[in-house]
């Protein structure tokens, strides 16, 4: 397993992060038992994965905590805190009070069966929420950091909603955040232009989410997504084969699958440290690990992807 230093945190972690959220949530959303999820997590650690991401809203913190019994010192934990009150929408301005920051972190520590969380992110912050987070919630996080209950401050964006990456762009300027978790894939590579150069210059750790979502894994999903982007004017109508728009990724043995191509694209994007993957299957996890460790896509393929999708801002890769 390749290792990387996560920006200025100096945490040495695997380039593959196992995400306990997303559509699968370690398989629990698709009928897996808690024991099966625990076995998957432990197998991931055995294979060298040393960073695991979860969140209270995923409902997977207790499973992660159970899985890491006896393995805790081999893993960097990443978890999250929503800035809005439980039950509110992600767009809400019903913000939590500063005192609730400690309550949430203490609850996460209990669920995770640990006394520290190496990276604590504010979760899915929208542009209209950022100022409140910075003024009212960050001071509480810094107190918890002083107490050793959290190691580093992170921030996750609302990918596809914050189309100009306002939150991530501001975060690179503020000197508060140590780690950014941002969306990035070959359909929407806008982070390369808007965020990653500054993040890299500031030595911020970057975790890549949305590397592969449902629409990026199949020819039919990609076709429907590209049709939508053409209709919205984000992709030129004559830029791709309408029947198999991303077929060039599989031609001439460039990649064995769209999923492999997607992971390779993200892994070798300058400025990205860690690529997140989520699954409920060990076989699938091993395939994803192999893809993330594969060589970069050829330069001519990267240029073609940039030419076609360089103006995309709204797509996340989720199915249409």
DRENDO-1510 file (C-alpha; in Angstrom, 1 decimal, always signed):
<recs>
REC; n; res; u; v; w
REC; 1; UNK; +0.0; +0.0; +0.0 .
REC; 2; UNK; +1.4; +3.3; -1.1 .
REC; 3; UNK; +1.8; +5.9; +1.7 .
REC; 4; UNK; +1.6; +9.7; +1.7 .
REC; 5; UNK; +2.1; +12.5; +4.2 .
REC; 6; UNK; -1.2; +14.3; +4.5 .
REC; 7; UNK; -0.2; +17.9; +4.0 .
REC; 8; UNK; +1.1; +19.8; +7.0 .
REC; 9; UNK; -0.5; +17.4; +9.5 .
REC; 10; UNK; +2.5; +15.2; +9.0 .
REC; 11; UNK; +0.2; +12.2; +9.4 .
REC; 12; UNK; +1.5; +9.3; +7.3 .
REC; 13; UNK; -1.5; +7.5; +5.8 .
REC; 14; UNK; -2.4; +5.1; +3.0 .
REC; 15; UNK; -3.3; +6.7; -0.4 .
REC; 16; UNK; -6.5; +4.8; -0.1 .
REC; 17; UNK; -9.0; +5.9; +2.5 .
REC; 18; UNK; -12.0; +3.7; +3.3 .
REC; 19; UNK; -15.2; +5.8; +3.5 .
REC; 20; UNK; -17.9; +4.6; +5.8 .
REC; 21; UNK; -20.5; +6.8; +4.2 .
REC; 22; UNK; -21.7; +7.2; +0.6 .
REC; 23; UNK; -24.3; +5.0; -1.1 .
REC; 24; UNK; -23.0; +1.8; +0.6 .
REC; 25; UNK; -22.1; +2.7; +4.2 .
REC; 26; UNK; -19.9; -0.4; +4.4 .
REC; 27; UNK; -22.7; -2.5; +2.9 .
REC; 28; UNK; -25.1; -1.7; +5.7 .
REC; 29; UNK; -27.4; +0.2; +3.3 .
REC; 30; UNK; -27.5; -2.9; +1.1 .
REC; 31; UNK; -28.4; -5.5; +3.7 .
REC; 32; UNK; -25.0; -6.3; +5.2 .
REC; 33; UNK; -24.9; -7.1; +8.9 .
REC; 34; UNK; -22.8; -5.2; +11.4 .
REC; 35; UNK; -20.5; -8.2; +11.7 .
REC; 36; UNK; -20.0; -8.2; +7.9 .
REC; 37; UNK; -19.2; -4.5; +8.0 .
REC; 38; UNK; -16.8; -5.0; +10.9 .
REC; 39; UNK; -15.0; -7.9; +9.1 .
REC; 40; UNK; -14.7; -5.7; +6.0 .
REC; 41; UNK; -13.1; -2.9; +8.0 .
REC; 42; UNK; -10.7; -5.2; +9.7 .
REC; 43; UNK; -9.7; -6.7; +6.3 .
REC; 44; UNK; -9.1; -3.2; +5.0 .
REC; 45; UNK; -6.7; -2.5; +7.8 .
REC; 46; UNK; -5.0; -5.9; +7.2 .
REC; 47; UNK; -4.5; -4.8; +3.6 .
REC; 48; UNK; -2.7; -1.6; +4.6 .
REC; 49; UNK; -5.5; +1.0; +4.7 .
REC; 50; UNK; -4.6; +3.3; +7.5 .
REC; 51; UNK; -7.2; +6.1; +7.2 .
REC; 52; UNK; -10.9; +5.6; +7.7 .
REC; 53; UNK; -13.6; +8.2; +7.4 .
REC; 54; UNK; -17.0; +8.2; +9.0 .
REC; 55; UNK; -19.6; +10.7; +10.4 .
REC; 56; UNK; -22.4; +10.7; +12.9 .
REC; 57; UNK; -24.9; +11.2; +10.2 .
REC; 58; UNK; -23.8; +8.0; +8.4 .
REC; 59; UNK; -24.7; +5.9; +11.5 .
REC; 60; UNK; -21.4; +4.0; +11.1 .
REC; 61; UNK; -19.3; +5.3; +13.9 .
REC; 62; UNK; -20.2; +2.5; +16.3 .
REC; 63; UNK; -19.3; -0.1; +13.7 .
REC; 64; UNK; -16.0; +1.6; +13.0 .
REC; 65; UNK; -15.3; +1.7; +16.7 .
REC; 66; UNK; -16.1; -2.0; +17.1 .
REC; 67; UNK; -13.9; -2.9; +14.1 .
REC; 68; UNK; -10.9; -1.0; +15.4 .
REC; 69; UNK; -10.8; -2.7; +18.8 .
REC; 70; UNK; -7.1; -3.8; +19.1 .
REC; 71; UNK; -6.3; -2.0; +15.8 .
REC; 72; UNK; -6.7; +1.6; +16.8 .
REC; 73; UNK; -3.1; +2.6; +16.7 .
REC; 74; UNK; -2.8; +1.4; +13.1 .
REC; 75; UNK; -5.5; +3.8; +11.8 .
REC; 76; UNK; -6.0; +7.6; +11.4 .
REC; 77; UNK; -9.7; +8.4; +12.1 .
REC; 78; UNK; -11.5; +11.1; +10.3 .
REC; 79; UNK; -15.0; +12.0; +11.4 .
REC; 80; UNK; -17.3; +15.0; +11.1 .
REC; 81; UNK; -19.7; +17.5; +12.7 .
REC; 82; UNK; -22.6; +19.1; +10.9 .
REC; 83; UNK; -22.9; +22.9; +11.5 .
REC; 84; UNK; -26.7; +22.8; +11.5 .
REC; 85; UNK; -29.1; +21.3; +14.1 .
REC; 86; UNK; -30.0; +17.6; +13.8 .
REC; 87; UNK; -33.0; +17.1; +11.6 .
REC; 88; UNK; -32.5; +20.3; +9.6 .
REC; 89; UNK; -31.7; +20.4; +6.0 .
REC; 90; UNK; -28.1; +20.8; +4.8 .
REC; 91; UNK; -29.1; +24.2; +3.4 .
REC; 92; UNK; -30.4; +25.4; +6.8 .
REC; 93; UNK; -29.3; +28.4; +8.8 .
REC; 94; UNK; -30.5; +26.7; +12.0 .
REC; 95; UNK; -26.9; +26.5; +13.3 .
REC; 96; UNK; -25.8; +24.5; +16.3 .
REC; 97; UNK; -24.7; +26.4; +19.4 .
REC; 98; UNK; -21.0; +26.3; +20.1 .
REC; 99; UNK; -21.6; +24.1; +23.2 .
REC; 100; UNK; -23.0; +21.5; +20.9 .
REC; 101; UNK; -19.7; +21.1; +19.2 .
REC; 102; UNK; -18.3; +19.5; +22.3 .
REC; 103; UNK; -21.4; +17.4; +22.8 .
REC; 104; UNK; -21.1; +16.0; +19.2 .
REC; 105; UNK; -17.4; +15.3; +19.5 .
REC; 106; UNK; -17.8; +13.6; +22.8 .
REC; 107; UNK; -20.6; +11.4; +21.4 .
REC; 108; UNK; -18.3; +10.5; +18.4 .
REC; 109; UNK; -15.5; +9.6; +20.8 .
REC; 110; UNK; -17.8; +7.3; +22.7 .
REC; 111; UNK; -19.2; +5.7; +19.5 .
REC; 112; UNK; -15.7; +5.2; +18.1 .
REC; 113; UNK; -14.4; +3.8; +21.4 .
REC; 114; UNK; -11.4; +6.1; +21.4 .
REC; 115; UNK; -10.1; +9.2; +23.2 .
REC; 116; UNK; -9.0; +11.1; +20.1 .
REC; 117; UNK; -10.1; +11.7; +16.5 .
REC; 118; UNK; -7.2; +12.7; +14.3 .
REC; 119; UNK; -9.2; +14.7; +11.8 .
REC; 120; UNK; -12.5; +16.4; +12.7 .
REC; 121; UNK; -14.3; +18.0; +9.7 .
REC; 122; UNK; -17.1; +20.5; +9.6 .
REC; 123; UNK; -19.4; +18.6; +7.3 .
REC; 124; UNK; -20.9; +19.7; +4.0 .
REC; 125; UNK; -20.5; +23.4; +4.7 .
REC; 126; UNK; -22.4; +25.7; +2.3 .
REC; 127; UNK; -21.2; +29.2; +1.3 .
REC; 128; UNK; -23.9; +30.9; +3.4 .
REC; 129; UNK; -22.8; +28.9; +6.5 .
REC; 130; UNK; -19.1; +29.4; +6.3 .
REC; 131; UNK; -18.8; +32.6; +8.2 .
REC; 132; UNK; -20.8; +31.2; +11.2 .
REC; 133; UNK; -18.6; +28.1; +11.3 .
REC; 134; UNK; -15.5; +30.2; +11.3 .
REC; 135; UNK; -16.7; +32.7; +13.9 .
REC; 136; UNK; -18.6; +30.4; +16.3 .
REC; 137; UNK; -17.7; +26.8; +15.8 .
REC; 138; UNK; -14.0; +26.9; +15.1 .
REC; 139; UNK; -13.1; +28.4; +18.5 .
REC; 140; UNK; -14.7; +25.4; +20.2 .
REC; 141; UNK; -12.8; +23.0; +17.9 .
REC; 142; UNK; -9.6; +24.7; +18.8 .
REC; 143; UNK; -10.3; +24.1; +22.5 .
REC; 144; UNK; -10.9; +20.4; +21.8 .
REC; 145; UNK; -7.7; +20.4; +19.9 .
REC; 146; UNK; -5.8; +21.9; +22.8 .
REC; 147; UNK; -7.3; +19.1; +25.0 .
REC; 148; UNK; -6.1; +16.4; +22.6 .
REC; 149; UNK; -9.5; +15.2; +21.7 .
REC; 150; UNK; -9.1; +16.1; +18.1 .
REC; 151; UNK; -5.9; +16.4; +16.2 .
REC; 152; UNK; -6.5; +18.5; +13.1 .
REC; 153; UNK; -9.3; +20.6; +11.7 .
REC; 154; UNK; -10.9; +19.6; +8.4 .
REC; 155; UNK; -13.6; +20.9; +6.2 .
REC; 156; UNK; -15.9; +19.1; +3.7 .
REC; 157; UNK; -17.6; +20.9; +0.9 .
REC; 158; UNK; -21.1; +20.6; -0.7 .
REC; 159; UNK; -19.8; +19.2; -4.0 .
REC; 160; UNK; -22.2; +20.0; -6.9 .
REC; 161; UNK; -24.1; +22.6; -4.9 .
REC; 162; UNK; -21.2; +25.0; -4.3 .
REC; 163; UNK; -20.5; +25.1; -8.0 .
REC; 164; UNK; -17.7; +27.7; -7.8 .
REC; 165; UNK; -16.1; +26.0; -4.9 .
REC; 166; UNK; -16.5; +29.1; -2.8 .
REC; 167; UNK; -16.0; +27.4; +0.6 .
REC; 168; UNK; -12.9; +25.5; -0.5 .
REC; 169; UNK; -11.4; +28.5; -2.1 .
REC; 170; UNK; -12.0; +30.6; +1.1 .
REC; 171; UNK; -10.7; +27.8; +3.3 .
REC; 172; UNK; -7.3; +27.9; +1.5 .
REC; 173; UNK; -6.9; +31.5; +2.5 .
REC; 174; UNK; -7.9; +31.4; +6.2 .
REC; 175; UNK; -5.1; +29.5; +7.7 .
REC; 176; UNK; -7.5; +27.6; +10.0 .
REC; 177; UNK; -7.9; +24.3; +8.2 .
REC; 178; UNK; -5.4; +21.5; +8.0 .
REC; 179; UNK; -7.3; +19.1; +5.7 .
REC; 180; UNK; -9.8; +19.7; +3.0 .
REC; 181; UNK; -12.2; +16.9; +1.8 .
REC; 182; UNK; -13.4; +17.9; -1.7 .
REC; 183; UNK; -15.2; +16.3; -4.6 .
REC; 184; UNK; -13.2; +15.6; -7.7 .
REC; 185; UNK; -13.5; +13.3; -10.7 .
REC; 186; UNK; -13.0; +13.3; -14.5 .
REC; 187; UNK; -16.6; +14.6; -15.1 .
REC; 188; UNK; -16.1; +17.6; -12.8 .
REC; 189; UNK; -12.4; +18.4; -12.5 .
REC; 190; UNK; -13.0; +22.1; -11.5 .
REC; 191; UNK; -11.0; +21.6; -8.2 .
REC; 192; UNK; -7.9; +21.5; -10.4 .
REC; 193; UNK; -8.5; +25.1; -11.5 .
REC; 194; UNK; -10.2; +26.6; -8.5 .
REC; 195; UNK; -8.8; +24.9; -5.3 .
REC; 196; UNK; -5.9; +22.5; -5.6 .
REC; 197; UNK; -3.0; +24.8; -6.6 .
REC; 198; UNK; -3.6; +27.0; -3.6 .
REC; 199; UNK; -4.2; +24.1; -1.3 .
REC; 200; UNK; -1.0; +22.5; -2.4 .
REC; 201; UNK; +0.9; +25.8; -1.9 .
REC; 202; UNK; -0.4; +26.1; +1.6 .
REC; 203; UNK; +0.5; +22.4; +2.3 .
REC; 204; UNK; -3.1; +21.5; +3.1 .
REC; 205; UNK; -3.9; +17.8; +3.2 .
REC; 206; UNK; -6.5; +16.9; +0.5 .
REC; 207; UNK; -8.9; +14.0; +0.6 .
REC; 208; UNK; -10.7; +13.2; -2.6 .
REC; 209; UNK; -14.4; +12.2; -2.4 .
REC; 210; UNK; -16.7; +11.3; -5.3 .
REC; 211; UNK; -13.9; +9.7; -7.3 .
REC; 212; UNK; -16.4; +7.1; -8.5 .
REC; 213; UNK; -20.1; +7.4; -8.1 .
REC; 214; UNK; -22.8; +5.4; -9.8 .
REC; 215; UNK; -22.9; +7.3; -13.1 .
REC; 216; UNK; -19.2; +7.0; -13.6 .
REC; 217; UNK; -19.0; +3.2; -13.4 .
REC; 218; UNK; -21.1; +2.2; -16.5 .
REC; 219; UNK; -21.4; +3.2; -20.1 .
REC; 220; UNK; -25.2; +3.8; -19.7 .
REC; 221; UNK; -24.7; +6.0; -16.6 .
REC; 222; UNK; -22.0; +8.0; -18.3 .
REC; 223; UNK; -24.2; +8.4; -21.4 .
REC; 224; UNK; -27.1; +9.8; -19.4 .
REC; 225; UNK; -24.9; +12.1; -17.4 .
REC; 226; UNK; -23.2; +13.5; -20.6 .
REC; 227; UNK; -26.6; +14.0; -22.2 .
REC; 228; UNK; -27.6; +16.1; -19.2 .
REC; 229; UNK; -24.3; +18.2; -19.3 .
REC; 230; UNK; -24.8; +18.8; -23.0 .
REC; 231; UNK; -28.3; +20.0; -22.4 .
REC; 232; UNK; -27.1; +22.3; -19.7 .
REC; 233; UNK; -24.4; +23.7; -22.0 .
REC; 234; UNK; -21.5; +22.5; -19.8 .
REC; 235; UNK; -20.2; +20.1; -22.5 .
REC; 236; UNK; -20.1; +20.7; -26.2 .
REC; 237; UNK; -22.7; +18.6; -28.1 .
REC; 238; UNK; -20.2; +17.4; -30.7 .
REC; 239; UNK; -17.3; +16.6; -28.3 .
REC; 240; UNK; -18.1; +13.0; -27.8 .
REC; 241; UNK; -19.7; +9.9; -29.3 .
REC; 242; UNK; -23.3; +10.1; -28.2 .
REC; 243; UNK; -23.6; +6.3; -27.9 .
REC; 244; UNK; -20.5; +5.7; -25.8 .
REC; 245; UNK; -19.2; +9.1; -24.9 .
REC; 246; UNK; -16.3; +7.8; -22.7 .
REC; 247; UNK; -15.4; +4.8; -24.8 .
REC; 248; UNK; -12.0; +6.2; -25.5 .
REC; 249; UNK; -11.1; +5.4; -21.8 .
REC; 250; UNK; -11.4; +1.7; -22.6 .
REC; 251; UNK; -10.0; +1.7; -26.2 .
REC; 252; UNK; -6.5; +0.6; -26.9 .
REC; 253; UNK; -6.2; -0.9; -23.4 .
REC; 254; UNK; -6.1; +2.5; -21.7 .
REC; 255; UNK; -8.1; +1.1; -18.8 .
REC; 256; UNK; -10.0; -2.1; -18.1 .
REC; 257; UNK; -13.1; -0.3; -16.7 .
REC; 258; UNK; -14.5; +3.1; -16.2 .
REC; 259; UNK; -14.1; +2.6; -12.5 .
REC; 260; UNK; -10.4; +2.0; -12.9 .
REC; 261; UNK; -10.0; +5.0; -15.1 .
REC; 262; UNK; -11.8; +7.2; -12.6 .
REC; 263; UNK; -9.6; +6.1; -9.7 .
REC; 264; UNK; -6.4; +6.6; -11.7 .
REC; 265; UNK; -7.5; +10.0; -12.7 .
REC; 266; UNK; -8.0; +11.2; -9.2 .
REC; 267; UNK; -5.0; +9.4; -7.7 .
REC; 268; UNK; -2.6; +11.2; -10.0 .
REC; 269; UNK; -4.2; +14.7; -9.9 .
REC; 270; UNK; -1.6; +17.1; -8.5 .
REC; 271; UNK; -2.6; +18.3; -5.0 .
REC; 272; UNK; -4.6; +15.2; -4.0 .
REC; 273; UNK; -3.2; +13.2; -1.2 .
REC; 274; UNK; -5.8; +10.5; -0.5 .
REC; 275; UNK; -8.5; +8.9; -2.6 .
REC; 276; UNK; -11.6; +7.7; -0.8 .
REC; 277; UNK; -13.4; +4.6; -1.7 .
REC; 278; UNK; -16.5; +3.1; -0.3 .
REC; 279; UNK; -17.9; -0.4; -0.6 .
REC; 280; UNK; -19.6; -3.3; +1.2 .
REC; 281; UNK; -17.6; -6.0; -0.6 .
REC; 282; UNK; -14.0; -7.2; +0.0 .
REC; 283; UNK; -13.6; -8.2; -3.6 .
REC; 284; UNK; -14.7; -4.7; -4.7 .
REC; 285; UNK; -12.4; -3.1; -2.2 .
REC; 286; UNK; -9.4; -5.0; -3.5 .
REC; 287; UNK; -10.3; -4.0; -7.1 .
REC; 288; UNK; -10.4; -0.4; -6.0 .
REC; 289; UNK; -7.1; -0.6; -4.2 .
REC; 290; UNK; -5.5; -2.0; -7.3 .
REC; 291; UNK; -7.0; +0.7; -9.5 .
REC; 292; UNK; -5.8; +3.5; -7.2 .
REC; 293; UNK; -2.3; +2.1; -7.3 .
REC; 294; UNK; -2.3; +1.8; -11.1 .
REC; 295; UNK; -0.3; +4.2; -13.3 .
REC; 296; UNK; -1.5; +7.6; -14.4 .
REC; 297; UNK; -3.8; +7.9; -17.4 .
REC; 298; UNK; -1.9; +8.7; -20.6 .
REC; 299; UNK; -1.3; +12.5; -21.2 .
REC; 300; UNK; -3.4; +12.5; -24.4 .
REC; 301; UNK; -6.3; +11.0; -22.5 .
REC; 302; UNK; -6.0; +13.6; -19.7 .
REC; 303; UNK; -5.9; +16.4; -22.3 .
REC; 304; UNK; -9.0; +15.1; -24.0 .
REC; 305; UNK; -10.9; +14.8; -20.6 .
REC; 306; UNK; -9.8; +18.4; -19.8 .
REC; 307; UNK; -10.9; +19.7; -23.1 .
REC; 308; UNK; -14.3; +18.1; -22.9 .
REC; 309; UNK; -15.2; +18.5; -19.2 .
REC; 310; UNK; -13.1; +21.6; -18.2 .
REC; 311; UNK; -16.2; +23.8; -17.9 .
REC; 312; UNK; -18.3; +21.4; -15.8 .
REC; 313; UNK; -19.4; +22.8; -12.4 .
REC; 314; UNK; -22.7; +21.1; -11.5 .
REC; 315; UNK; -22.0; +17.3; -12.0 .
REC; 316; UNK; -20.9; +15.1; -9.1 .
REC; 317; UNK; -21.0; +11.8; -10.8 .
REC; 318; UNK; -24.2; +10.6; -9.1 .
REC; 319; UNK; -26.7; +8.9; -11.4 .
REC; 320; UNK; -29.0; +11.1; -13.4 .
</recs>
